Each structure stands twice: as C-alpha cells, then as structure tokens.
C-alpha cells in the first residue's frame, strides 16, 4: 500500500526511525480513511517500537522548517505540525485499567500489544514505514474485511474493551454514524451491558463525541443507537423523556422522540452549523414536562417552547457546554421554534413578519431553516402546503426587511431625543414613548423613519401631559 504514503513526510519519518534504530508504523484513522477513500486526512498517528517522543524530535530535526515539538510526558506522546498535517507520535504500549478510571496503566510493548489495545479492528490497521517493508499492511484482526462488510467490531472481548474505556462505546456509535457502518451484534449487546460505565467519563469528552454524531450526514443513526443501548438515558434524559405515545379516550399524540430525530436529519441536509443542529435536537424538549390531556382539546403542550428554552441552559450547564452566545442562540431557536409555523397557517400579515424579524434579528434565516425541517408530516398535501407557505413567509421577510429595515432594529428616536424635546430626566415616560414608537413601526402604523417617529413622539408626549421645550 505504498500509494497511501506518497507524502514526503513518510520518507522523513522512515529515515528518522532508521537513524534511531527503531521500527515505526502509521496506524489508525489515516490508514482506515485512505482505504475508504474518505479524502485527505489531516491527522496522522505514528507508533514507534521505542520512544515516540525521541522519534518526534528526530523528525522535526530532519524537516527543513524545524517545527516545534509538543511533548506530553504523562502520556508518553509528542506532536508536531507540518504542511497543515498534525502528526502524533507514541511508543508502542500495552495497557491495563483500574475500574474507576479510563486512564490506563501503561507499559512499553510490541506492535502487537499496541494493536491489541486499539478500540476497533478498522482502527488497528498499520502500515510499515521501515525501508525493507515500506507500505506493507499489517492487519491482525481482519480490519480490511470489516471495512468491506461495514462492521464496527472490537479487536478483543467487547465487554473488556468497553469496560476498560467506556468512551469507546460512544466512539463505536459515532463511527457507525459517520461511516454508516453496523456495530457487530455482540459488540452492541456489550455496550448495553456496560452502559452505566459511561458515568466515569467526563461530560466534556462525551460532548466531543455527541458533536461528531450531530455533524454527520444522518445523525439519527447515532441517536437511535444511543437510545437502543440505554446510553441516551445517562447523557440526554431530556430526549428519552420524549419517547412513547400516550393514549387517553382514544386520543394519541405523535412520538416526539422519533419526530425530533427526523427534524435533525432534515436540517442536516441544509446546514453544517452544529449549533443549529443542536437547536433541532432540543427544539421539543419542553414537550415532556408540559404535556397535558383535557377532554375539550385533547393533548396539549402549552408554552413548551418557553419551558424548552429554560431547559437548554440547564442541559448545557450539566454537560459543561459553553454558556455563551452559542447557548443563547440555541435557546432563542428553541424559544421561537413555533413562531413561523403559526405564520404559515394563515395569510401572512406584514405586521406578523415584522415582529418575527424584530425578535429573531440576524437569526431569522436559521429559524426558517429549523421550521422547514420541523415539517415531518407524511401527508403530501399538508407537506406541500406548509412548504409553499414558508416560501411566502421567506418572500415577505425579504420585502419587509428591504422596506422597513427591522432587523437589528434601532428606533429612529432615541431616549436622549425624548429627554431633550421634553426637558426630562430619566423616567418611565421615556420608556412609554419609545415602546409606543416601536409598536407603531412593527404594526405598520408609521414607517421606520425619523420624521414620522418624531410626530408620534410629540403626540404621545402630549397624551402623557408633557410639553415640548
């Protein structure tokens, strides 16, 4: 497989290893993805039968630009960057684990030891970098066969593999999602048996895997596997709470868990923005706590968007996700997720569109993308009706925005203008006048212009008993 090693860096690593009198191999994702023809791989893992740190230093010395080597002594690894490629070096090792930690006790080992400790057969593939066997494939666990058959399988007993490092359960599901592979039956059962071991993994590491699942072409594959194995209950109980259909007096509601996964798959066809995909995943989480049945109207989920937006904050905090503008964006999308759907039911008024643009601001296109993804009806007539209505809403947004400049709305009359006109100090009257002007613009009673707003300010001031100075 010399064709995989065309980049000059591999000859330099080979030469450096020879100078140190150690054997070296490319292993893992680079080899897997080359065989799968998954495009250029920006990460290369090198195993040395000896010191990976010393090999990294020797390679850096032999490279023309002498890149800086980052050394991680605790893990016995080193990393350097060259030609937009990140190369990680590690000495071959064997590992053993304590029950309460995924951090292994490490000893020096052979290539065979190193391949044994790999998570999956498809990641244990190695290419020899020695001068004599340059490009020779080493495949001790029939990883090539598993690649051909699209199977995720552990090299050793899956119960041991997953119990030792429970993050591998998430990785198995993530690879199955990214590659559209099937997790081998015994391996899948082992994930279900070891699901509670996920509790020793930090939330930060779990979120890295969740994001990779969400960024894949069809995220529902991963979330269905997380639910099937019981892992989802530990990670995102807000989602499993949506599962199931209740029936009272013959009236049912849709299964909001499966609906949510359809929405995530739909939106993934239109955006790579992981935070908008998070919004799709969480847009209905408020439905579980707000679900009620009444004989008059059947099943209701009143204010589920408001409840859901509050839940987003607690979920992000629990998973140690960023509590910054990303979280606020997801909150906003969840809170507003039903607004355009309400607009699509009837004739769309300019006033309603102005309010939508005012409230959504720069995120109005994201909101429309989310709402279009939210149409999962299997009735072709309803499906087409909603989509056609959303086209009209989008068209109205453009027209209203061009005419009224509502996005990131700044009122034509400022608080300072009002204070100066009526010789006021800060007071509630200023807020009342500003609100009156804003409402009049959003309702279309006056244009978003200074003169019209000034006239309304004088009228409202007079109504409040204020005199122009």
Residue pairs with C-beta under 8 A, 6 or more apart in sequence:
1 31
1 34
1 127
1 135
1 136
1 137
2 134
2 135
3 135
4 26
4 30
4 31
4 34
4 127
4 135
5 11
5 26
5 127
5 129
5 134
5 135
7 83
7 85
9 44
9 82
9 83
9 85
9 87
10 26
10 129
12 59
12 62
12 63
13 24
13 46
13 55
13 59
13 87
13 129
14 24
14 129
14 130
14 131
14 134
15 62
16 55
16 58
16 59
16 61
16 62
17 23
17 24
17 48
17 55
17 58
17 129
17 130
18 130
18 131
19 58
20 48
20 50
20 51
20 54
20 55
20 58
22 48
22 49
22 50
22 51
22 54
22 55
23 48
23 49
23 50
23 111
23 128
23 129
23 130
24 46
24 47
24 48
24 49
24 55
24 129
24 130
25 46
25 47
25 111
25 126
25 127
25 128
25 129
25 138
26 44
26 45
26 46
26 126
26 127
26 129
27 45
27 46
27 47
27 114
27 115
27 118
27 123
27 124
27 125
27 126
27 127
28 45
28 118
28 123
28 124
28 125
29 41
29 43
29 45
29 123
30 41
30 43
30 44
30 45
31 125
31 126
31 127
31 137
32 122
32 123
32 125
32 143
32 147
33 39
33 41
34 41
35 125
35 144
35 147
36 147
36 179
42 84
42 85
42 86
43 85
43 86
43 87
43 88
44 85
44 86
44 87
44 88
45 88
45 90
46 52
46 55
46 87
46 88
46 89
46 90
46 129
47 90
47 91
47 92
47 111
47 114
47 126
48 54
48 55
48 89
48 90
48 91
48 92
49 91
49 92
49 110
49 111
50 91
50 92
51 76
51 91
52 76
52 77
52 78
52 89
52 90
52 91
53 69
53 71
53 73
53 76
53 77
53 78
53 89
53 91
55 78
55 89
56 69
56 71
56 78
56 79
56 80
56 87
56 89
57 69
57 78
59 80
59 87
59 89
60 66
60 67
60 68
60 69
60 80
63 82
65 82
67 80
67 81
67 82
68 80
69 78
69 79
69 80
70 78
70 79
70 80
71 77
71 78
72 78
72 79
75 90
75 106
76 90
76 91
76 93
76 106
77 88
77 89
77 90
78 88
78 89
79 86
79 87
79 88
79 89
80 86
80 87
80 89
81 87
91 108
92 108
92 109
92 110
92 111
92 113
92 114
93 106
93 107
93 108
93 109
93 113
93 114
93 117
94 106
94 107
94 108
94 109
94 113
94 114
94 116
94 117
95 104
95 105
95 106
95 107
95 117
95 164
96 104
96 105
96 107
97 104
97 105
97 163
97 164
97 165
98 105
99 163
100 200
101 200
102 164
102 165
102 166
102 167
102 200
102 201
104 117
104 164
104 165
111 126
111 138
112 140
115 124
115 126
115 138
115 140
115 141
115 155
116 155
116 156
118 124
118 155
119 154
119 161
119 165
119 168
119 171
119 172
120 143
120 146
120 152
120 153
120 154
120 155
120 171
120 172
120 175
121 141
121 142
121 143
121 146
121 151
121 153
121 154
121 155
122 143
122 146
122 147
122 152
122 153
122 175
123 143
124 139
124 140
124 141
124 143
124 155
125 137
125 138
125 139
125 143
125 144
126 137
126 138
126 139
127 135
127 136
127 137
127 138
128 134
128 135
128 136
128 138
137 144
140 155
141 153
141 155
146 152
146 153
150 179
150 180
150 181
150 182
151 181
151 182
151 183
151 184
152 172
152 175
152 176
152 179
152 181
152 182
152 183
152 184
152 187
153 184
153 187
154 161
154 162
154 168
154 172
154 187
154 190
155 161
158 186
158 187
158 190
158 191
159 190
159 193
159 194
161 168
161 190
162 168
162 169
162 172
162 190
162 191
162 194
162 197
163 194
163 197
166 194
166 197
166 198
166 200
166 201
167 201
167 205
167 206
167 209
169 191
169 194
169 195
169 197
169 198
169 229
169 231
170 198
170 201
170 205
170 206
170 209
170 210
170 231
171 209
172 183
172 187
172 191
173 183
173 191
173 209
173 213
173 222
173 225
173 226
173 229
173 231
174 209
174 212
174 213
174 216
174 222
175 181
176 182
176 183
176 221
176 222
176 225
177 212
177 213
177 216
177 218
177 219
177 221
177 222
177 225
178 212
178 213
178 216
180 217
180 218
180 221
183 191
183 225
188 225
188 228
188 229
191 229
191 231
192 228
192 229
192 230
195 229
195 230
195 231
195 234
196 234
198 206
198 231
198 234
198 235
199 234
202 320
203 318
203 319
203 320
204 320
206 235
206 319
207 319
207 320
207 321
210 235
211 274
213 219
213 222
213 223
213 226
214 264
214 274
214 277
214 278
214 281
215 272
215 274
215 277
216 222
216 268
217 268
218 265
218 268
219 261
219 264
219 265
219 268
219 277
219 281
220 261
220 262
220 264
220 265
223 232
223 239
223 261
223 264
223 281
224 261
226 232
226 235
226 236
227 239
227 240
227 243
227 257
232 239
232 240
233 240
235 319
236 315
238 282
238 285
238 288
238 311
238 315
239 257
239 260
239 281
239 285
240 257
241 285
241 288
241 289
242 255
242 256
242 257
242 260
242 284
242 285
242 287
242 288
243 255
243 256
243 257
243 258
244 255
244 257
245 252
245 253
245 254
245 255
246 252
246 253
246 291
246 293
246 299
248 293
248 299
249 295
251 293
251 298
251 299
252 299
253 291
253 298
253 299
256 284
256 287
256 288
259 284
259 376
260 280
260 281
260 283
260 284
262 376
263 280
263 283
263 284
263 370
263 373
263 374
263 376
264 277
264 280
264 281
264 373
266 280
266 372
266 373
266 374
266 375
266 376
267 276
267 277
267 280
267 369
267 370
267 373
268 277
270 369
270 372
270 373
271 277
271 366
271 369
273 366
275 326
275 329
275 330
276 333
276 366
276 369
276 370
278 330
279 329
279 330
279 333
279 334
279 337
279 366
279 370
280 370
280 373
280 374
282 308
282 311
282 312
282 315
282 330
282 334
283 308
283 333
283 334
283 337
283 370
283 374
284 304
284 308
284 337
285 308
285 311
285 312
285 315
285 334
286 301
286 303
286 304
286 305
286 306
286 307
286 308
286 309
286 310
286 311
286 334
287 301
287 304
287 308
289 307
289 311
290 300
290 301
290 302
290 303
290 304
290 307
291 299
291 300
291 301
292 299
292 300
292 301
292 302
293 299
293 300
294 300
305 334
305 335
305 336
305 337
305 338
306 335
308 334
308 335
308 337
309 331
309 332
309 334
309 335
312 327
312 330
312 331
312 334
313 323
313 327
313 331
315 321
316 322
316 323
316 327
316 330
317 323
321 327
329 363
329 366
332 360
332 363
333 363
333 366
333 367
333 370
336 359
336 360
336 367
337 367
337 370
337 371
337 374
339 356
339 359
339 360
339 367
339 371
340 356
340 367
340 368
340 371
340 390
340 393
341 371
341 374
341 386
343 352
343 353
343 356
343 389
343 393
344 371
344 386
344 389
344 390
344 392
344 393
345 389
348 389
348 392
348 393
348 396
350 396
350 400
350 444
351 442
351 443
351 444
353 393
353 396
353 397
353 400
354 400
354 404
354 406
354 441
354 442
354 443
354 444
355 442
356 364
356 367
356 393
356 397
357 364
357 397
357 400
357 401
357 406
357 407
358 406
358 407
358 409
358 442
360 366
360 367
361 407
361 408
362 407
362 408
364 397
364 407
368 390
368 393
368 394
368 397
371 390
372 387
372 390
375 383
375 386
375 387
377 383
377 386
400 406
401 407
404 441
404 444
404 447
404 448
405 448
406 441
406 442
406 448
409 438
409 441
409 448
411 434
411 437
411 438
411 441
411 453
412 437
412 448
412 449
412 450
412 452
412 453
412 454
413 433
413 434
413 437
413 450
413 453
413 454
413 457
415 426
415 430
415 434
417 454
417 457
418 424
418 429
418 430
418 433
418 434
418 457
418 461
419 425
419 426
419 430
420 469
421 457
421 458
421 461
421 468
421 469
422 429
422 461
422 466
422 467
422 468
422 469
423 469
424 430
424 466
429 461
429 464
429 466
432 460
432 464
433 457
433 460
433 461
433 464
436 456
436 460
437 446
437 453
437 456
437 457
437 460
440 446
440 453
440 456
441 447
441 448
441 453
446 452
446 453
446 455
446 456
458 468
461 467
461 468
